[in-house]
Amino acid sequence: MLDLDWCRASPCYVHAGVAALIHDRFAVAMSKPTTEIDLSGFGLERLQHIGRGQYASAQLVKETASGQTFVAKCISLAALNEHDQDLAHQEVFLLQTLSHPYIVAYRDSFLIEGANTLVIVMEYCGGGDVRKAIKDKAKEGGHFTEEQIMTWFVQLCLALQYIHSEKVLHRDLKTSNIFLTEDGSAIKLGDFGISRVLEGTTEAAVTIVGTPYYMSPEVCRSEPYNWKSDIWALGCVLYECCMLKHAFESSSLLGLVYKIVSDHYDPIPSFYSPELNDLINKLLMKNAESRPSINELFANPYVKAYLAKQSAPVAAPPSPPSSLEPAGKKTTLRPGGAAKPPPPPPPPPKESPPAPGPAPLAPESKILVIIARIRRRLVGQKLNWISSCASFDDDGDGALTPDAMGHALMTMPLGLSDDEIKQLTSALSPSPGAKISLDAFSAYLQEVADEVKQYETWARQVLAPPGKRLHDLLRAKDIERSGTLAPSIFQDTLQELVPVLTPPHLDLLALLADKNCLGDVDYGEFLDTFGAPVAPPSSGAQRQGEGDPQ
């Protein structure tokens, strides 16, 4: 491996307090509570708070019209564009059509306009979730009986068989998404598909909220999620019910990935049958092709014996959706072909000049901009940065030296120059040459800093007036048709079109731009992100425009 000493020798070291300042800013951002949505105007009376995540909250509600109790999950869609929001609506409508006795029933879904919040109203399961049952059992010092475990397991398999037959992957199978009826005799699989809806919102592949104990080896290796990935998660759930702990655990995110890919799990207690132990081994095969399908599981004599004991309860028909709908606030999700109210007309363009540019950036602010750019690339291209970093962690401790971190970042198409990588790794290192925690790096990616959002908004405002002229002139400057421009040419072009820009403003715009390793600006990506939209030319204009720009 090429040895890089630039992190230690570079004059680009940012002062020692930068890493702490960055950490503090992100800690403040991540500690902001998710707003509890008031649903009383939609005929839903809040009974109690159930839980809250970074992007969603859940509350127990009573429907005023029927007196029935439901769970309302409120999910922020602020990070989704209009097209992706429409896809999310269609996805949830599909989920509402699924009906099975071992799947949590969906009552209703709607979008609260203005708040940009998706609300999913679903069946309430009075027995809590399996994760809580496991914790309670461990606290008692006991274990679940094999009969109880296999009863739940077969019911879970029936639920998975049903959604797989409907061409739906669960994608987020875990004990906290498996709910129990009041008496604990039956399970209900919930939140399937919700992770698909939230994929654009939580950007789970990038931010990894929580620890992915159920992530399969193939997903750890950046391979696509598939039907057998659900089977792996099923094996993790079965193991957890037997052992009352996760199959793979580690104090670091990267360490957990290593264990999932290459390590073994502790054997289950000897008082469980060899058949149960063998079943777990089959489900947790590292090679996805070696894992059984649901139908192959049901052909297993051991599983088949428990399957025969299951009565087939009839799923209760879903209740008709409530007709309470305050005008202008709630939009019920409909199938794609249904009538949809026309969107409001766009506001007239503002003629006022852009606000004065921000003050010269402090070193820590520059690092926040670079991190925001990394985040945008990871989300847009769905890159698995954990897998990329894993190959550079020689000690297996979930932390990389600045050199190794620099190498790892270089292997990914992040649009960073070599100099920007040096600045970033120097800033993230707690002290010169000290290792950078991958868990800490994950925390930095959770959210774009507010000040960076302000910089990006200002950039769009200041570049809106030139419009198509900005596109044409930047392309005209690219004599070699390389798709990049030297920073000085890029900045000179911006100032030519927007003379009020000062040198610090031009430096900020250049910092916001993706670059190649030499530092040349990717002006096409910059225009896509910050330039005013340009209508495609007509076919005649395309023919006329062939050849070199004038």
C-alpha positions in Angstrom: 0.0 0.0 0.0 1.3 3.5 -0.9 2.5 5.2 2.2 1.1 8.7 2.7 2.8 11.0 5.2 0.9 14.1 4.2 -1.4 14.1 7.2 1.5 14.6 9.6 3.7 16.8 7.4 1.0 18.9 5.9 0.8 22.6 6.8 -3.0 22.2 6.6 -3.3 21.1 10.2 -6.3 22.8 11.7 -6.0 23.9 15.3 -6.6 21.3 17.9 -10.0 22.7 19.0 -11.6 22.1 15.6 -12.5 18.5 16.2 -14.1 19.3 19.5 -16.0 22.2 18.0 -17.3 20.0 15.2 -18.3 17.4 17.7 -20.1 19.9 19.9 -22.0 21.4 17.0 -23.2 18.0 15.9 -24.0 16.9 19.4 -26.3 20.0 19.7 -28.0 19.2 16.4 -28.6 15.6 17.3 -30.0 16.4 20.7 -32.8 18.5 19.2 -36.1 16.6 20.1 -38.4 15.5 17.4 -41.6 17.5 17.6 -44.7 15.6 18.8 -47.4 16.1 16.2 -50.8 17.0 17.4 -53.4 14.7 15.7 -56.5 15.9 17.5 -57.6 17.8 14.4 -57.7 14.5 12.5 -60.0 12.6 15.0 -57.2 11.0 16.9 -56.8 11.7 20.6 -53.3 11.2 22.0 -53.3 8.7 24.9 -49.6 8.4 25.6 -46.1 8.8 24.0 -44.6 5.5 22.9 -41.2 6.4 21.4 -39.2 8.8 19.4 -36.4 8.4 16.9 -34.3 10.9 15.0 -36.9 11.2 12.2 -40.0 9.7 13.6 -42.2 9.6 16.7 -44.9 7.2 17.8 -47.9 7.8 20.0 -50.8 5.7 21.3 -54.1 7.3 20.0 -57.8 6.7 20.3 -60.0 7.3 17.3 -62.7 9.6 18.3 -65.3 8.2 16.0 -64.9 4.5 16.8 -63.3 4.6 20.3 -60.6 2.1 19.0 -57.0 2.3 20.0 -54.2 2.6 17.4 -50.6 3.6 17.1 -49.8 6.7 15.1 -46.3 6.9 13.6 -45.3 10.4 12.5 -42.4 10.5 10.0 -40.7 13.7 8.7 -40.4 13.7 5.0 -38.5 17.0 4.9 -35.5 15.4 3.2 -37.5 14.0 0.3 -38.2 15.8 -2.9 -41.7 15.9 -4.4 -41.1 12.9 -6.7 -39.8 10.8 -3.8 -42.6 11.8 -1.6 -45.1 10.6 -4.3 -43.2 7.3 -4.3 -43.4 7.1 -0.5 -47.2 7.7 -0.7 -47.6 4.9 -3.3 -45.4 2.6 -1.2 -47.6 3.1 1.9 -50.7 2.6 -0.1 -49.4 -0.8 -1.1 -48.7 -1.6 2.5 -52.3 -0.8 3.4 -53.5 -3.4 1.0 -51.6 -6.2 2.7 -53.6 -8.3 5.1 -52.4 -11.2 7.2 -53.1 -12.5 10.7 -49.5 -12.2 11.7 -48.8 -8.8 10.3 -49.7 -5.5 12.0 -52.7 -4.1 10.2 -52.5 -0.6 8.7 -55.5 1.5 9.5 -54.8 4.7 7.6 -52.0 6.9 6.2 -52.0 10.6 5.4 -49.7 13.5 4.8 -50.0 16.6 6.9 -49.4 19.5 4.6 -47.2 22.3 5.9 -45.6 20.0 8.5 -44.4 17.7 5.6 -45.1 14.8 7.9 -46.3 11.3 6.9 -48.6 9.8 9.5 -49.2 6.1 9.5 -52.0 4.8 11.7 -51.7 1.1 12.5 -53.0 -1.7 14.7 -52.1 -1.5 18.4 -50.5 -4.7 19.9 -51.0 -4.7 23.7 -48.3 -7.2 24.5 -45.4 -4.9 23.5 -42.6 -6.0 21.3 -40.4 -9.2 21.4 -37.3 -7.2 22.3 -39.0 -6.0 25.5 -40.1 -9.6 26.2 -36.5 -10.7 25.8 -35.2 -8.0 28.2 -37.8 -8.9 30.8 -37.0 -12.6 30.5 -33.3 -11.9 30.9 -34.0 -9.8 34.0 -35.9 -12.7 35.5 -32.9 -15.0 34.9 -34.9 -17.5 32.9 -35.3 -18.6 29.3 -38.2 -19.0 26.9 -39.4 -22.5 26.3 -38.6 -24.1 23.0 -42.3 -24.5 22.4 -42.8 -20.8 22.8 -39.9 -19.8 20.6 -40.9 -22.1 17.8 -44.5 -21.0 17.9 -43.4 -17.4 17.4 -40.8 -18.5 14.8 -43.4 -20.3 12.7 -45.8 -17.4 12.9 -43.0 -15.1 11.8 -42.2 -17.4 8.9 -45.9 -17.3 7.8 -45.8 -13.6 7.8 -42.6 -13.5 5.8 -43.9 -16.1 3.3 -46.9 -13.8 2.7 -45.0 -10.6 2.1 -42.4 -12.4 0.0 -45.2 -13.8 -2.2 -46.3 -10.2 -2.6 -42.8 -9.3 -3.8 -42.1 -7.2 -0.7 -38.9 -7.4 1.3 -39.1 -6.6 4.9 -35.6 -4.9 5.1 -35.8 -4.1 8.8 -36.6 -7.4 10.5 -35.6 -7.3 14.2 -37.1 -8.1 17.6 -38.2 -4.5 18.2 -40.4 -4.7 15.0 -42.1 -7.9 16.1 -45.1 -7.3 18.3 -47.1 -9.5 20.7 -50.8 -9.8 21.2 -52.2 -9.0 24.7 -51.8 -12.6 25.9 -48.4 -13.1 24.2 -49.7 -16.1 22.3 -49.2 -14.7 18.8 -46.8 -12.3 17.1 -47.4 -9.5 14.6 -44.8 -8.4 12.2 -44.7 -4.6 11.9 -42.8 -1.8 10.2 -42.0 -3.8 7.1 -41.5 -1.6 4.1 -41.4 1.5 6.3 -37.6 1.3 6.0 -38.1 1.5 2.3 -40.2 4.6 2.7 -37.7 6.1 5.1 -34.7 5.2 3.0 -34.6 8.6 1.4 -35.5 10.3 4.7 -33.2 8.7 7.2 -30.6 8.0 4.5 -29.9 4.8 6.5 -27.1 3.6 4.3 -25.2 6.7 5.3 -26.1 7.8 8.7 -26.8 4.3 10.2 -29.0 5.4 13.1 -28.6 2.7 15.8 -26.4 -0.4 15.5 -27.3 -2.8 12.7 -27.2 -6.1 14.7 -29.3 -7.8 12.0 -27.4 -6.7 8.9 -26.4 -9.7 6.7 -22.9 -10.4 5.6 -23.7 -9.6 2.0 -25.1 -6.2 2.9 -21.9 -5.6 5.0 -20.0 -6.3 1.8 -22.0 -3.6 -0.1 -24.0 -6.3 -2.0 -27.7 -5.7 -2.7 -30.3 -6.6 -0.1 -32.3 -9.7 -1.2 -34.8 -12.3 0.0 -32.0 -14.2 1.8 -31.1 -11.1 3.7 -34.5 -11.3 5.4 -33.7 -15.0 6.2 -30.5 -13.9 7.9 -32.4 -11.5 10.0 -34.9 -14.2 10.8 -32.0 -16.3 12.1 -30.8 -13.4 14.2 -34.2 -13.1 15.8 -34.4 -16.8 16.5 -31.0 -16.8 18.1 -31.9 -13.8 20.2 -35.0 -15.5 21.5 -32.8 -18.5 22.6 -29.8 -16.6 24.0 -31.6 -13.4 25.1 -28.8 -11.4 23.4 -27.7 -10.5 19.9 -25.9 -13.1 17.8 -23.1 -10.6 17.0 -22.2 -7.7 19.3 -19.3 -5.2 19.4 -18.5 -2.0 21.1 -17.8 -0.4 17.7 -19.8 -0.2 14.5 -16.9 -1.5 12.4 -16.1 -4.2 14.9 -19.7 -5.4 14.5 -19.4 -5.6 10.7 -16.2 -7.7 11.1 -18.0 -10.2 13.4 -21.0 -10.5 11.1 -18.8 -11.2 8.1 -16.2 -13.5 9.6 -16.9 -14.4 13.2 -18.9 -17.2 14.9 -21.6 -16.8 17.5 -21.8 -18.5 20.9 -23.8 -21.8 20.9 -27.3 -21.8 22.3 -27.9 -23.4 25.7 -27.7 -27.2 25.7 -31.3 -27.6 27.1 -32.5 -26.7 23.6 -32.8 -29.5 21.1 -30.1 -30.3 18.5 -32.8 -29.6 15.8 -33.2 -26.0 17.0 -29.5 -25.5 17.0 -29.2 -26.9 13.5 -32.0 -24.6 12.3 -30.1 -21.6 13.6 -27.0 -22.7 11.9 -28.8 -23.0 8.6 -30.3 -19.5 8.9 -27.0 -17.9 9.8 -25.0 -19.2 6.9 -22.5 -16.6 5.8 -23.2 -17.5 2.1 -26.6 -16.2 1.2 -27.2 -19.0 -1.3 -26.7 -21.6 1.4 -29.6 -20.2 3.5 -33.0 -21.9 3.1 -36.0 -20.2 1.6 -39.2 -19.9 3.6 -40.7 -22.8 1.6 -37.6 -24.9 2.3 -38.0 -24.1 6.0 -41.5 -25.3 6.0 -40.3 -28.6 4.4 -37.9 -29.1 7.4 -39.5 -31.9 9.5 -38.7 -30.0 12.8 -40.3 -26.8 11.6 -43.1 -28.7 9.9 -44.1 -30.3 13.2 -44.7 -26.8 14.8 -46.3 -25.5 11.7 -48.9 -28.3 12.0 -49.8 -27.0 15.5 -50.7 -23.5 14.1 -54.4 -22.8 13.8 -55.1 -20.4 10.9 -56.8 -17.4 12.4 -58.8 -15.3 10.1 -57.5 -11.8 9.7 -60.0 -9.2 10.8 -61.1 -6.9 7.9 -59.6 -3.4 8.2 -61.8 -0.8 9.6 -63.0 1.8 7.1 -60.9 4.9 7.2 -62.1 7.8 9.2 -63.9 10.6 7.3 -62.6 13.3 9.6 -60.4 15.4 7.5 -59.8 19.1 8.2 -59.7 20.9 4.8 -56.3 21.9 3.6 -54.3 20.1 6.3 -54.6 16.4 5.6 -54.0 14.6 2.3 -55.1 10.9 2.3 -52.8 8.7 0.3 -54.5 7.3 -2.8 -53.5 4.8 -5.5 -51.5 6.3 -8.4 -54.5 6.6 -10.8 -56.8 8.4 -8.3 -57.6 12.1 -8.7 -55.2 14.4 -7.0 -55.8 18.0 -6.2 -53.7 20.3 -8.4 -50.6 21.8 -6.7 -50.8 25.4 -5.7 -49.2 27.8 -8.2 -45.6 28.6 -7.6 -44.8 31.9 -5.9 -43.7 34.7 -8.2 -39.9 35.0 -8.4 -38.4 37.5 -6.0 -36.7 40.4 -7.7 -34.9 41.5 -4.5 -31.1 41.1 -4.6 -29.6 38.2 -2.7 -28.7 38.8 1.0 -25.1 39.8 1.7 -22.8 36.9 1.7 -21.5 35.2 4.9 -18.5 36.3 6.7 -15.1 34.6 6.0 -15.3 31.0 7.2 -13.6 29.8 10.3 -11.5 26.6 10.0 -14.2 24.5 11.7 -16.9 25.8 9.3 -14.8 24.8 6.3 -14.7 21.2 7.7 -18.5 21.2 8.2 -18.9 22.1 4.5 -16.6 19.3 3.5 -18.5 16.8 5.7 -21.8 18.0 4.2 -20.4 17.4 0.7 -19.4 13.9 1.7 -22.9 13.2 3.1 -24.5 14.4 -0.2 -22.3 12.1 -2.2 -22.9 9.1 0.0 -26.7 9.6 0.0 -26.9 10.4 -3.8 -24.8 7.3 -4.8 -25.8 5.1 -1.9 -22.2 4.3 -1.1 -21.3 1.9 1.7 -18.6 3.9 3.5 -18.3 1.3 6.3 -17.3 -1.4 3.9 -14.7 0.9 2.2 -13.2 1.9 5.6 -13.1 -1.7 6.9 -10.3 -2.8 4.5 -8.1 -0.1 6.0 -8.6 -1.0 9.7 -5.6 -3.2 10.2 -6.1 -3.4 14.0 -9.9 -4.2 13.8 -10.7 -1.6 16.5 -13.1 0.5 14.5 -10.7 3.4 14.2 -8.3 4.5 11.4 -5.1 6.5 11.4 -5.3 9.8 9.4 -3.2 8.1 6.7 -5.6 5.1 6.5 -8.7 7.4 6.7 -7.3 9.4 3.8 -6.7 6.3 1.7 -10.3 5.1 2.5 -11.8 8.4 1.5 -9.8 8.3 -1.8 -11.3 5.0 -2.7 -14.8 6.5 -2.8 -16.1 8.9 -5.4 -16.7 11.7 -2.9 -15.7 14.7 -5.0 -12.9 15.7 -2.6 -9.5 17.0 -3.6 -6.3 15.6 -2.0 -5.9 18.9 -0.1 -9.5 18.7 1.3 -8.9 15.1 2.5 -5.8 16.3 4.3 -7.7 19.1 6.0 -10.5 16.8 7.0 -8.4 13.9 8.4 -6.3 16.4 10.3 -9.4 18.1 11.8 -11.1 14.8 12.8 -8.0 13.4 14.5 -8.2 14.2 18.3 -4.5 15.0 18.2 -1.8 14.9 15.5 -1.5 11.4 14.2 -4.2 10.0 16.6 -6.7 7.5 15.2 -10.1 8.7 14.0 -13.1 6.7 15.4 -15.4 5.4 12.7 -18.3 5.7 15.2 -17.5 9.4 15.6 -17.3 9.9 11.8 -20.7 8.3 11.6 -22.0 10.8 14.1 -20.7 13.7 12.0 -22.6 12.4 9.0 -26.0 12.3 10.8 -27.1 15.8 9.9 -26.0 18.8 7.8 -25.0 21.6 10.1 -27.4 24.6 10.1 -24.7 27.0 9.0 -23.9 24.9 6.0 -27.6 24.9 5.0 -27.4 28.7 5.2 -24.3 28.8 3.0 -26.1 26.5 0.4 -29.2 28.6 0.4 -27.2 31.8 -0.1 -25.3 30.1 -3.0 -28.5 29.2 -4.8 -29.8 32.8 -4.3 -26.7 34.5 -5.5 -26.4 32.3 -8.6 -30.1 32.4 -9.6 -30.0 35.8 -11.5 -27.3 34.7 -14.1 -29.4 31.6 -14.9 -28.5 30.0 -18.2 -25.6 32.5 -18.8 -23.8 30.8 -15.9 -24.2 27.4 -17.5 -23.1 28.6 -20.9 -20.1 30.5 -19.7 -18.7 27.8 -17.4 -19.0 25.3 -20.3 -17.4 27.8 -22.7 -14.4 28.1 -20.3 -13.9 24.3 -20.4 -11.7 24.3 -23.5 -10.5 20.7 -23.0 -14.0 19.4 -22.4 -12.8 17.7 -19.2 -15.8 18.6 -17.1 -13.6 20.5 -14.6 -12.2 24.0 -14.3 -9.2 25.3 -12.4 -10.4 27.0 -9.2 -9.1 30.4 -10.4 -11.0 30.2 -13.7 -14.1 29.0 -11.9 -14.0 31.9 -9.5 -13.2 34.4 -12.2 -16.2 33.2 -14.2 -18.5 33.6 -11.2 -17.2 37.1 -10.5 -17.7 38.0 -14.1 -21.4 37.2 -13.9 -21.9 38.3 -10.3 -19.5 41.3 -9.7 -20.7 41.9 -6.1 -19.0 38.7 -5.0 -16.0 39.3 -2.7 -12.9 37.0 -2.5 -14.3 35.3 0.7 -17.6 34.7 -1.1 -15.7 33.2 -4.1 -13.7 31.0 -1.7 -16.9 29.7 -0.1 -18.5 28.9 -3.5 -15.4 27.0 -4.5 -15.5 25.2 -1.2 -19.1 24.1 -1.8 -18.1 22.6 -5.2 -17.0 19.0 -5.7 -13.5 18.6 -7.1 -11.1 16.0 -8.6 -8.1 14.9 -6.7 -6.0 17.9 -8.0 -8.6 20.4 -6.8 -10.2 21.3 -10.2 -13.8 22.1 -9.8 -16.5 19.8 -11.1 -18.6 22.6 -12.5 -21.4 20.3 -13.9 -22.1 18.9 -10.4 -21.9 22.4 -9.0 -24.5 23.7 -11.5 -26.8 20.7 -10.8 -26.6 21.5 -7.1 -26.6 25.3 -6.9 -27.4 26.7 -10.4 -30.8 27.8 -11.5 -32.7 25.0 -13.5 -32.3 25.4 -17.2 -34.9 24.1 -19.7 -33.6 21.6 -22.2 -33.0 23.0 -25.7 -35.2 22.2 -28.6 -34.0 19.8 -31.2 -33.3 22.7 -33.5 -31.3 24.5 -30.9 -29.3 21.3 -30.3 -28.4 21.1 -33.9 -27.5 24.7 -34.1 -25.4 24.4 -30.9 -23.2 21.6 -32.2 -19.6 22.4 -32.3 -17.5 24.7 -30.1 -19.2 27.4 -28.1 -18.7 30.8 -29.4 
